[in-house]
Amino acid sequence: MTEHYLAEQYREGLHSLGELMPEVVDAYNRFTNVCFQPGEVSTKYKHLMALGISLFTGNEHCIVYHLENALDEGATEKEIAETISVAGAYGGGATMSHGVILINEVMEEKRQNLQ
């Protein structure tokens, strides 16, 4: 699956910071990797939770990053739609607009790449 440019920018930014502060990025990566390992909650649902939080905070890079990871973990369009809805219920119009515009854009790009 092709990576959206916002997720790619995020990874490139972490790499650049890692060249300046490798200990910090290494510690951050180790911590987040442990957080997203399956436990009582599956990795898919952890990425859906992170997607909802990213929608609420308006962090476009993390929205795309966690959307792509949730899809890679088998999240369905309905699960993503429900995540957008719950985040929108809590965060209001700004959260909902990120969900319906940015996520739609990414999902459409992914559909076109499959053709």
N, C-alpha and C positions, 0 to 999 in steps of 0.2 A: 504494500500500500504506500502510495507516495505521501510524503510528509508535507503539510501545509507550511507556507513560508514563515508564519509566526512561530510554529514549533521549531522550525529550523533556526530562526533567529535566536530563540531561547537557548538552544543547544550550543550555538556558536558563541553566544555571550558567556555561557558557563565555561566553555573552553578557553576563551580569552582571559577571563578572570582567573582561571586555573593556572594559566601561564604566569600570572603575577602573584597569585596567592594559592599555591597548590594545596597547602594544608587545609585551608578553609574550604575549598571546593571539594577536596577529598572527604573531609568530615561531613559536609552537607550531603554529598552523594551517598555516603555510607548510611547516614541517618535516614534519608528519604527512602533509600532502598529497603531498609528494615521496616519502615512504616508501611510500605506498600506490599510487603510479603503477605501471602494469605495466612489468615489465622481464623479466629471466630467469624471474621468478615472476609469475604473473598476479595482478591485483587480487583476484580471488576467493580464490585460495589464500593471499594475504597476510591477508585478513580471516578465513579459517579458522584460520590460525596465531594471529592475535590473539585469536580466540575461544578457542582452546585455552589460551593464556596467561591470558586473563581468567577462564576456568573454574578454572584452577589457583590463581590469586590470590584468587578469590572476589569479584571486582569485578563486582557485578550490573549496574551501569550499562554497563560496557564489554562484558559478556556480551551484553546485548541490542543494544547499538549495533553490535557486530561481527557478530552473528547477522543483523540486518536488512541490513547492508551485504553480507554474503556471499550472502544470498538475492537481493538486488537484482542481484548480479553473476552469478546463475544457479546458486548452490550447490544441490545436491539434498538431500533429507532424509537420504539414505544418507551423503552426504559429511559432513553435520552430525553424524550418529550416529557415524561413524568418528572425527571430531574429538573428540566427547565421550568415546569409548572410549579413545583415546590419552591424552587429558588425565587421564582417570580412572585409567588404568594407572600414570601417573606420580604423580598427586596423591591417589589413594585415595578414601575414602568421601565426604569433604566436596566434592571436585571432582566426583565422580560425581553426588552429590545435586543440586548446582546444575545439572548437565547434564540430568538426567532430570526435574527438577521445573520449574525456571525456563524452560528451553528448551521443554519440553512446553507450558507455559502460554502462552508467546508464539506458538508454532506453532498452537495451538488457536485463539487469538484471531485469528490471520491467516486460518485456514480459515473461521471464522465471518464475518469481514469480507468474504470472497469470495462468500459466499452471498447 
